[in-house]
Amino acid sequence: MEDALERNVTFSASECVGAQLDAQHNATSWNLETSNISCSNASVLRAQYFTHRGDNHTLRIFLYSLIFFLSVFGNLLIIVVLTVNKRMRTVTNTFLLSLAVSDLMMAVVCIPFTLIPSILKDFIFGAAMCKIVAYLMGISVSISTFSLVAIAIERYSAICNPLKSRVWQTRSHAYKVIATTWVLAFIIMIPYPVVSHLQRVQRLDNSTAHLCRHKWPLATAEQTWYILLLLVLFAIPGVVMIVAYGLISRELYRGIQFEMGHKKGSSDVKNGLTSTMSTGSDDGDGCYVSQRPASMEMSNIGQNKSFKSDRPRSNTSEAKLEAKKRVIRMLVVIVVMFFICWMPLYCVNTWRAFDNVSALNALSGAPIGFIHLLSYTSACVNPIIYCFMNTRFRKALLLTFSCCSSPCRHRRRSLREHEEDAIATGASMSKFSYTTVSTMGPC
């Protein structure tokens, strides 16, 4: 976790060349112990290190700073909107609030404490921060992942088992789940402050630097740890999200087919009524020249009114179909982005645990920096996918920060938009079309 989570890259070559070489490259997932590096490998690592010392860090600083500001700004907006607006305090939004807090923590803790040591080639924050930062990095990533899993399960229950889920889908239950995920994250990540140590090293130019290193008692312990992280924080959550969102997409697709079939059937009925009204009398002569009775005219007027009243209903049905299609696309994006952001990092960390040197030779420099940047991108991607793509959240955001209208006008507009949403997201009680947009949308 950077380890999956940001471990300081260190390679020590003191036993071979009389100098201890710091690589602290990207302050992350690398911790090459002296006992694991031969003299020849140490020479290679030293050459690589000094090659990277001359790198231009401008692009890296720009990208990390961009991700940092987007993450902080986006997650702060979510926290403010969900906290201020009482109508937004739903079960799903409770999980989203926890996700926003964890992503904000990830951005504040991970990005600066990765970028600064990487640029300075020195961990300047002290021994206590070495342990605290490693611990908080692990906690933030764990809570973020657990929150994504909780949201997936909650959505599956709400959409695929709506009647049963009403019994337990309450905010009090959500608070309990969130508290459990935070406590579990604090417990799981205890090894990080235990194995993290600040070490003074002497560079080849005789200057002194500090490394925040992870010292594992045994190589097998480190390998077991990374396999555990791979399973608990990536493989199992990924499978749960794929299954949950796959079942949701199947249910929504069935609803789309059902409503399209129902719409087609209704259209056929209307066409039949229209043709019946225009074919004339029952005389069978094919000619209708006599004046129609007033009662029939009134009847036709009533039918025409019913056709007109069906038009808004048809528009609502089309809006629901389009909303469900959007949700299916959004679910696909959620799963794809989770794997894009986290799969490279967890694979690299597992590779590093079993073969330090080959992993460093293949990935040192720009590749590992890009892999870590991908993982940090999740902190700014999650707000966009889960909230800013949702119409109701955007309306709440504008309502929260609007300064041009009076509070009364705000309340009237909010009430009117809420009623419009209710009309646009109204649900049929049939098996395949009960799902509302507000149920599908997170905010």
ZIRA-V840115 format. One record per residue. N is the residue number from 1. PSI is psi in whole degrees, -180 to 180 (NA if undefined). Layout:
n	psi
N	PSI
N	PSI
This chain:
n	psi
1	69
2	44
3	-75
4	28
5	45
6	84
7	151
8	131
9	119
10	135
11	133
12	127
13	22
14	-36
15	-22
16	-38
17	3
18	9
19	143
20	124
21	124
22	134
23	-22
24	45
25	116
26	10
27	35
28	-172
29	15
30	136
31	79
32	110
33	152
34	-40
35	-18
36	-2
37	123
38	172
39	-41
40	-41
41	-37
42	-38
43	-40
44	-44
45	-39
46	-42
47	-42
48	-42
49	-48
50	-24
51	-42
52	-17
53	-31
54	4
55	149
56	117
57	6
58	-48
59	-42
60	-45
61	-43
62	-48
63	-45
64	-40
65	-39
66	-48
67	-38
68	-50
69	-39
70	-42
71	-48
72	-48
73	-48
74	-45
75	-34
76	-40
77	-44
78	-44
79	-44
80	-48
81	-46
82	-25
83	-40
84	-42
85	113
86	-33
87	-18
88	0
89	68
90	176
91	-49
92	-41
93	-25
94	-42
95	-37
96	-33
97	-43
98	-41
99	-42
100	-40
101	-45
102	-39
103	-36
104	-42
105	-41
106	-44
107	-45
108	-37
109	-47
110	-51
111	-52
112	-40
113	-1
114	-47
115	-46
116	-51
117	-31
118	-39
119	-44
120	-15
121	37
122	131
123	104
124	7
125	-5
126	167
127	-41
128	-44
129	-28
130	-47
131	-43
132	-45
133	-45
134	-41
135	-48
136	-33
137	-47
138	-41
139	-46
140	-43
141	-40
142	-47
143	-40
144	-45
145	-46
146	-36
147	-40
148	-40
149	-44
150	-40
151	-41
152	-44
153	-41
154	-41
155	-41
156	-46
157	-42
158	-34
159	-41
160	-26
161	64
162	-38
163	-44
164	-36
165	-23
166	-25
167	-40
168	-10
169	82
170	163
171	-34
172	-40
173	-38
174	-40
175	-40
176	-43
177	-43
178	-43
179	-40
180	-43
181	-39
182	-45
183	-42
184	-40
185	-43
186	-36
187	-46
188	-36
189	10
190	-37
191	-27
192	-52
193	-22
194	-42
195	-6
196	130
197	145
198	128
199	134
200	136
201	157
202	126
203	172
204	-19
205	15
206	6
207	159
208	137
209	170
210	139
211	134
212	100
213	155
214	111
215	107
216	141
217	-34
218	150
219	-36
220	-33
221	-42
222	-43
223	-42
224	-40
225	-45
226	-34
227	-40
228	-45
229	-40
230	-40
231	-50
232	-36
233	-1
234	-61
235	-54
236	-49
237	-39
238	-43
239	-43
240	-43
241	-40
242	-47
243	-48
244	-50
245	-28
246	-44
247	-38
248	-45
249	-40
250	-43
251	-43
252	-37
253	-39
254	-41
255	-39
256	-46
257	-42
258	-48
259	-35
260	-40
261	-40
262	-40
263	-41
264	-41
265	-41
266	-38
267	-39
268	-41
269	-44
270	-43
271	-37
272	-43
273	-41
274	-43
275	-35
276	-39
277	-24
278	3
279	-6
280	-153
281	-178
282	10
283	-20
284	12
285	-5
286	-2
287	131
288	93
289	-18
290	157
291	137
292	146
293	152
294	-34
295	-38
296	-40
297	-44
298	-38
299	-42
300	-37
301	-43
302	-39
303	-40
304	-39
305	-40
306	-37
307	-42
308	-39
309	-21
310	-19
311	-48
312	-37
313	-39
314	-41
315	-39
316	-43
317	-43
318	-38
319	-40
320	-42
321	-45
322	-38
323	-42
324	-38
325	-40
326	-39
327	-41
328	-44
329	-40
330	-38
331	-39
332	-42
333	-40
334	-50
335	-45
336	-44
337	-35
338	-45
339	-37
340	-42
341	-38
342	-26
343	-45
344	-42
345	-46
346	-36
347	-42
348	-42
349	-39
350	-42
351	-45
352	-36
353	-29
354	-24
355	86
356	-50
357	-47
358	-35
359	-42
360	-44
361	-36
362	-30
363	-3
364	147
365	-134
366	-41
367	-48
368	-33
369	-40
370	-38
371	-43
372	-36
373	-37
374	-44
375	-37
376	-26
377	-27
378	-29
379	-25
380	-18
381	-40
382	-47
383	-37
384	-47
385	-47
386	-25
387	-54
388	-19
389	-3
390	128
391	-43
392	-38
393	-41
394	-39
395	-42
396	-35
397	-47
398	-39
399	-36
400	-40
401	5
402	134
403	5
404	-22
405	159
406	160
407	-37
408	-43
409	-36
410	-47
411	-41
412	-44
413	-42
414	-43
415	-42
416	-43
417	-36
418	-41
419	-40
420	-40
421	-41
422	-39
423	-44
424	-21
425	19
426	144
427	143
428	152
429	11
430	168
431	-36
432	-4
433	25
434	-19
435	129
436	163
437	-37
438	-30
439	-40
440	-38
441	144
442	-31
443	NA
